[in-house]
């Protein structure tokens, strides 16, 4: 890794960006000796707010903050970048159907994919956070044909972290004692948080938690609907937890996975587990470091799990069909 990494963040003036940016430049992601150039992209009306965020970052006097670019032009934002964190996306409005949201966001990610393809560094890696994340990622990927598909991912680490917290709370342990949870499929209410292979202090979760009805019912629905629950309680969507999950996902690709464990991220399917090749689908992954990763193979899939996987796969197929003309 070079001693300077260039990171683009879209929608940088928003709540997730506000929580994310300080932690990108404090050494916890890229290392204590790596300086960071931030390329911050916003829509034109939000540029004054973004300037305020930049003022605050400058006032923090971060030793590793090397340079900041503020722009409303995607090509300028993506020029020479090594990482692109696509936080920005049009939010779902009142009464808006998911299909409408997909169509509203589609052209944005067409343009950003094309800009990436033209201006990003040869080693660029992309994480899409803005919802609908899987399909936004699919659109950007298909509009950046010169960038290898394995460089693209969509955020499902937030769902994994939510699952860890629920299991830890139920078992009376800490999240450090939980491993091998898998998030399959879409970052939506159809995602399947799979604990059939999960472990708690090295023992299978189904052996530690005797309430199997909870594991197959309330646990799954709680993780699936956690975002809505946060909005109900806070009046705003998840920001702190989303930002933290983005950093976790980047680190998981950058550094080798702990032996015997895995992490989840939505990537372009290679056909594993019967998932359509090229579809952005969340799998269990192992990283060898420096973004060299592979899908965990050979996991047994119960009939219960397969039904859940099929449901989220069906949703993603519909989403892909909705934006077929943009791919």
BAKEMAR-704214 format. One line per field, with one value per residue (C-alpha): x, y, z; residue in three letters; residue number from 1. Coordinates in Angstrom, 1 decimal, decimal comma, padded with zeros to 4 digits. Layout:
N
east (X|...)
north (Y|...)
up (Z|...)
vovex (Ala|...)
kolro (NUM|...)
***
This chain:
327
east (000,0|001,2|001,8|-001,1|-004,6|-007,2|-010,8|-013,9|-017,1|-020,3|-023,1|-020,4|-022,4|-025,0|-025,3|-023,4|-020,7|-020,5|-019,9|-017,7|-015,2|-013,3|-012,7|-011,4|-008,5|-007,6|-005,5|-007,9|-008,7|-005,6|-003,0|-001,2|001,4|-001,0|-002,1|-005,5|-006,7|-010,4|-012,4|-015,9|-018,8|-022,2|-025,1|-024,7|-027,3|-025,4|-022,0|-022,2|-023,1|-020,1|-017,9|-018,9|-018,0|-014,6|-014,1|-014,6|-012,2|-009,6|-010,2|-009,6|-006,0|-005,9|-002,2|-003,1|-005,4|-003,3|-005,7|-009,4|-011,2|-014,8|-016,9|-020,2|-018,6|-018,2|-015,3|-013,3|-014,3|-013,1|-009,9|-007,1|-009,0|-008,2|-011,5|-015,0|-017,5|-020,9|-022,9|-025,1|-028,4|-031,8|-033,8|-037,2|-040,0|-043,4|-045,5|-042,7|-042,5|-039,1|-039,3|-039,7|-036,7|-034,6|-035,6|-034,9|-031,4|-030,5|-029,4|-027,2|-025,3|-025,0|-023,2|-021,1|-020,1|-019,0|-017,1|-015,3|-014,5|-012,9|-011,0|-010,4|-007,0|-006,3|-006,6|-009,9|-012,2|-015,9|-018,4|-022,0|-023,9|-026,8|-030,0|-031,1|-027,4|-027,2|-028,9|-027,2|-023,9|-025,0|-025,8|-022,4|-020,5|-022,1|-021,4|-017,7|-016,7|-012,9|-013,0|-012,9|-016,3|-014,6|-013,7|-017,4|-019,3|-022,5|-022,8|-024,3|-021,8|-024,3|-026,7|-024,0|-023,1|-026,8|-027,0|-023,9|-025,4|-028,7|-027,0|-024,6|-027,5|-029,5|-026,6|-025,3|-021,9|-020,1|-020,0|-016,3|-017,6|-019,7|-018,5|-019,5|-022,8|-023,7|-025,9|-027,3|-028,8|-030,2|-029,7|-033,4|-036,2|-035,7|-032,1|-031,4|-029,2|-028,1|-026,9|-026,9|-023,1|-022,7|-020,6|-020,6|-017,4|-016,6|-019,8|-022,6|-025,2|-028,0|-026,2|-025,7|-029,1|-031,8|-034,6|-034,5|-037,9|-036,3|-033,4|-035,7|-038,2|-037,8|-034,0|-034,3|-037,2|-035,3|-032,2|-034,3|-036,3|-033,7|-033,3|-037,0|-036,9|-034,0|-036,1|-039,1|-037,1|-034,7|-036,7|-033,8|-032,1|-029,1|-025,9|-023,4|-023,9|-023,9|-020,6|-019,0|-020,1|-018,6|-015,2|-015,6|-016,3|-013,3|-011,0|-012,3|-011,3|-007,9|-006,7|-006,7|-009,7|-009,2|-008,7|-012,0|-014,2|-015,7|-017,5|-020,4|-020,5|-022,6|-020,4|-020,9|-021,9|-019,7|-022,6|-021,8|-024,8|-026,9|-027,0|-027,2|-023,7|-023,1|-025,9|-024,8|-025,6|-024,3|-022,2|-019,9|-016,3|-012,8|-010,1|-006,4|-005,7|-005,3|-008,8|-007,9|-011,0|-013,1|-016,6|-016,7|-017,6|-019,3|-021,6|-024,6|-027,9|-031,0|-034,4|-035,3|-032,3|-032,8|-036,3|-035,0|-032,2|-034,7|-036,9|-034,1|-032,8|-036,2|-036,3|-032,9|-034,0|-037,0|-034,8|-032,4|-035,2|-036,5|-033,2|-032,4|-032,1|-029,4|-027,1)
north (000,0|003,5|005,9|008,0|006,5|008,5|007,8|009,2|009,6|010,4|012,1|013,3|016,0|013,6|012,0|008,8|010,9|013,0|009,8|008,2|010,8|011,3|007,6|007,3|009,6|008,6|005,6|002,8|001,7|002,1|002,2|004,7|005,5|006,0|009,5|010,0|012,3|012,7|013,4|014,5|014,5|016,2|017,5|021,3|022,5|020,5|022,0|024,8|022,1|020,0|023,0|023,2|019,5|020,2|023,1|020,8|018,2|020,8|022,1|018,5|018,8|015,1|014,3|011,8|014,1|014,9|016,7|017,4|017,8|019,1|018,9|018,3|016,7|012,9|012,8|015,2|013,3|010,0|011,2|008,8|007,3|004,0|003,5|004,8|004,8|005,4|006,7|009,1|007,9|009,4|008,5|006,8|009,3|009,0|006,6|005,6|001,9|000,1|-000,2|003,6|004,1|001,8|003,7|007,1|006,0|004,1|007,1|008,4|005,1|004,9|008,2|007,4|004,1|005,7|008,4|005,6|003,8|006,9|008,4|006,0|004,4|001,0|-000,6|001,1|-000,7|000,2|-000,2|000,9|001,9|004,0|002,0|-000,1|-001,0|-004,3|-003,0|000,4|-001,6|-003,7|-000,6|001,1|-002,2|-002,7|000,9|000,5|-002,3|-001,7|-002,3|-006,0|-007,1|-008,4|-004,8|-003,9|-004,7|-003,6|-003,1|-006,0|-005,7|-003,6|-006,5|-008,9|-006,5|-006,3|-010,1|-010,3|-007,9|-009,8|-013,2|-011,7|-010,2|-013,4|-015,5|-013,0|-012,6|-009,9|-009,6|-010,7|-014,2|-014,5|-015,7|-017,3|-015,5|-015,2|-012,6|-014,0|-011,9|-008,4|-005,5|-005,4|-007,0|-010,2|-010,7|-013,9|-013,7|-017,3|-018,7|-022,4|-022,3|-019,4|-020,0|-018,5|-019,0|-021,7|-023,7|-023,7|-021,0|-023,6|-025,5|-022,4|-020,8|-023,3|-021,1|-022,3|-020,8|-017,4|-018,2|-019,1|-016,4|-013,2|-013,1|-013,1|-010,5|-008,2|-008,1|-007,7|-004,8|-003,2|-000,2|000,6|000,2|002,8|005,2|004,7|005,3|008,0|009,7|009,3|006,4|004,5|006,7|005,8|002,1|002,3|004,3|001,8|-001,1|000,6|000,8|-002,8|-004,0|-002,1|-003,5|-007,0|-006,8|-005,1|-007,5|-011,4|-012,9|-014,6|-018,3|-020,3|-017,2|-015,3|-012,1|-011,1|-008,6|-008,4|-009,1|-010,2|-013,9|-016,4|-018,9|-020,3|-021,8|-021,6|-017,8|-016,1|-015,2|-011,5|-010,7|-008,6|-011,0|-011,3|-014,3|-015,6|-014,5|-015,0|-012,4|-013,1|-009,4|-006,6|-007,3|-010,9|-012,7|-015,8|-017,1|-019,8|-023,0|-026,2|-024,9|-027,1|-025,4|-026,6|-026,6|-023,7|-021,7|-022,5|-021,1|-017,9|-017,6|-018,2|-015,4|-012,8|-014,1|-013,6|-010,0|-009,3|-010,8|-008,5|-005,5|-006,4|-006,7|-003,2|-001,6|-003,9|-001,0|000,6|-002,4)
up (000,0|-000,8|002,0|000,7|-000,1|-002,0|-000,8|-002,4|-000,3|-002,0|-000,1|002,2|004,0|005,2|008,6|007,6|006,1|009,3|011,4|008,8|007,8|011,1|011,4|007,9|008,7|012,2|011,3|012,3|008,7|006,6|009,3|011,5|008,9|005,9|005,0|003,4|000,6|000,9|-002,3|-001,2|-003,6|-003,0|-004,9|-005,6|-002,9|-000,2|-000,9|001,7|004,4|003,2|003,5|007,2|007,6|006,0|008,5|011,4|010,0|009,5|013,1|014,4|013,0|012,0|011,4|008,7|006,7|003,7|001,4|000,8|-002,5|-002,4|-005,5|-007,1|-010,2|-010,1|-012,5|-010,3|-007,2|-008,6|-010,2|-009,1|-006,2|-004,6|-002,7|-003,5|-000,7|-002,3|000,7|-001,3|-002,8|-003,2|-000,1|-000,2|000,0|001,6|-000,4|-002,7|-003,7|-003,7|-007,5|-007,7|-005,5|-007,7|-010,8|-009,2|-008,1|-011,3|-013,4|-010,5|-010,4|-014,2|-014,2|-011,2|-012,6|-015,9|-014,0|-012,0|-015,1|-016,7|-013,7|-010,8|-010,2|-011,5|-008,0|-007,1|-004,7|-004,3|-001,4|-002,1|001,0|-000,4|-000,8|-002,6|-002,1|-004,0|-007,1|-007,1|-006,9|-009,8|-011,9|-011,1|-011,8|-015,2|-016,2|-015,3|-017,7|-017,3|-013,5|-012,5|-011,0|-007,8|-006,9|-006,2|-003,1|-001,3|002,4|004,3|007,2|009,1|009,0|010,2|013,1|014,0|014,1|016,3|018,7|018,9|019,5|022,1|024,0|024,0|025,1|027,7|026,1|024,1|020,3|020,6|021,5|018,3|014,9|011,6|011,1|007,4|005,7|002,5|-000,3|-000,3|002,1|002,6|004,7|002,7|003,7|005,5|008,7|008,9|012,3|011,4|011,3|013,8|016,9|020,4|022,3|019,8|020,2|017,7|018,4|018,3|021,2|023,2|022,8|023,6|022,3|018,7|018,0|018,7|016,4|013,6|014,2|016,2|015,7|011,9|011,8|014,3|012,1|008,9|010,4|012,5|010,2|010,4|014,2|014,4|012,3|014,5|017,7|016,5|013,7|011,4|009,6|011,0|010,7|013,4|013,0|009,2|009,2|011,6|009,4|006,3|008,1|009,2|005,6|004,2|006,9|006,3|002,6|003,5|006,1|006,4|008,0|011,4|011,0|011,1|010,8|007,9|007,2|004,9|002,0|-001,1|-004,2|-007,8|-007,7|-009,4|-009,4|-005,9|-004,0|-007,2|-007,2|-010,7|-011,9|-011,8|-009,4|-006,4|-003,5|000,0|000,8|003,5|002,6|003,6|002,8|002,4|002,7|000,1|-001,2|-002,3|-001,1|-001,9|-001,1|001,7|-000,1|001,0|003,7|004,3|003,5|005,3|003,7|006,0|005,0|001,3|001,4|002,9|000,4|-002,5|-001,2|-001,2|-004,5|-006,1|-004,9|-006,4|-009,7|-009,8|-008,9|-011,7|-014,2|-013,1|-014,1|-017,1|-019,5|-017,3|-017,2)
vovex (Unk|Unk|Unk|Unk|Unk|Unk|Unk|Unk|Unk|Unk|Unk|Unk|Unk|Unk|Unk|Unk|Unk|Unk|Unk|Unk|Unk|Unk|Unk|Unk|Unk|Unk|Unk|Unk|Unk|Unk|Unk|Unk|Unk|Unk|Unk|Unk|Unk|Unk|Unk|Unk|Unk|Unk|Unk|Unk|Unk|Unk|Unk|Unk|Unk|Unk|Unk|Unk|Unk|Unk|Unk|Unk|Unk|Unk|Unk|Unk|Unk|Unk|Unk|Unk|Unk|Unk|Unk|Unk|Unk|Unk|Unk|Unk|Unk|Unk|Unk|Unk|Unk|Unk|Unk|Unk|Unk|Unk|Unk|Unk|Unk|Unk|Unk|Unk|Unk|Unk|Unk|Unk|Unk|Unk|Unk|Unk|Unk|Unk|Unk|Unk|Unk|Unk|Unk|Unk|Unk|Unk|Unk|Unk|Unk|Unk|Unk|Unk|Unk|Unk|Unk|Unk|Unk|Unk|Unk|Unk|Unk|Unk|Unk|Unk|Unk|Unk|Unk|Unk|Unk|Unk|Unk|Unk|Unk|Unk|Unk|Unk|Unk|Unk|Unk|Unk|Unk|Unk|Unk|Unk|Unk|Unk|Unk|Unk|Unk|Unk|Unk|Unk|Unk|Unk|Unk|Unk|Unk|Unk|Unk|Unk|Unk|Unk|Unk|Unk|Unk|Unk|Unk|Unk|Unk|Unk|Unk|Unk|Unk|Unk|Unk|Unk|Unk|Unk|Unk|Unk|Unk|Unk|Unk|Unk|Unk|Unk|Unk|Unk|Unk|Unk|Unk|Unk|Unk|Unk|Unk|Unk|Unk|Unk|Unk|Unk|Unk|Unk|Unk|Unk|Unk|Unk|Unk|Unk|Unk|Unk|Unk|Unk|Unk|Unk|Unk|Unk|Unk|Unk|Unk|Unk|Unk|Unk|Unk|Unk|Unk|Unk|Unk|Unk|Unk|Unk|Unk|Unk|Unk|Unk|Unk|Unk|Unk|Unk|Unk|Unk|Unk|Unk|Unk|Unk|Unk|Unk|Unk|Unk|Unk|Unk|Unk|Unk|Unk|Unk|Unk|Unk|Unk|Unk|Unk|Unk|Unk|Unk|Unk|Unk|Unk|Unk|Unk|Unk|Unk|Unk|Unk|Unk|Unk|Unk|Unk|Unk|Unk|Unk|Unk|Unk|Unk|Unk|Unk|Unk|Unk|Unk|Unk|Unk|Unk|Unk|Unk|Unk|Unk|Unk|Unk|Unk|Unk|Unk|Unk|Unk|Unk|Unk|Unk|Unk|Unk|Unk|Unk|Unk|Unk|Unk|Unk|Unk|Unk|Unk|Unk|Unk|Unk|Unk|Unk|Unk|Unk|Unk|Unk|Unk|Unk|Unk|Unk)
kolro (1|2|3|4|5|6|7|8|9|10|11|12|13|14|15|16|17|18|19|20|21|22|23|24|25|26|27|28|29|30|31|32|33|34|35|36|37|38|39|40|41|42|43|44|45|46|47|48|49|50|51|52|53|54|55|56|57|58|59|60|61|62|63|64|65|66|67|68|69|70|71|72|73|74|75|76|77|78|79|80|81|82|83|84|85|86|87|88|89|90|91|92|93|94|95|96|97|98|99|100|101|102|103|104|105|106|107|108|109|110|111|112|113|114|115|116|117|118|119|120|121|122|123|124|125|126|127|128|129|130|131|132|133|134|135|136|137|138|139|140|141|142|143|144|145|146|147|148|149|150|151|152|153|154|155|156|157|158|159|160|161|162|163|164|165|166|167|168|169|170|171|172|173|174|175|176|177|178|179|180|181|182|183|184|185|186|187|188|189|190|191|192|193|194|195|196|197|198|199|200|201|202|203|204|205|206|207|208|209|210|211|212|213|214|215|216|217|218|219|220|221|222|223|224|225|226|227|228|229|230|231|232|233|234|235|236|237|238|239|240|241|242|243|244|245|246|247|248|249|250|251|252|253|254|255|256|257|258|259|260|261|262|263|264|265|266|267|268|269|270|271|272|273|274|275|276|277|278|279|280|281|282|283|284|285|286|287|288|289|290|291|292|293|294|295|296|297|298|299|300|301|302|303|304|305|306|307|308|309|310|311|312|313|314|315|316|317|318|319|320|321|322|323|324|325|326|327)
***
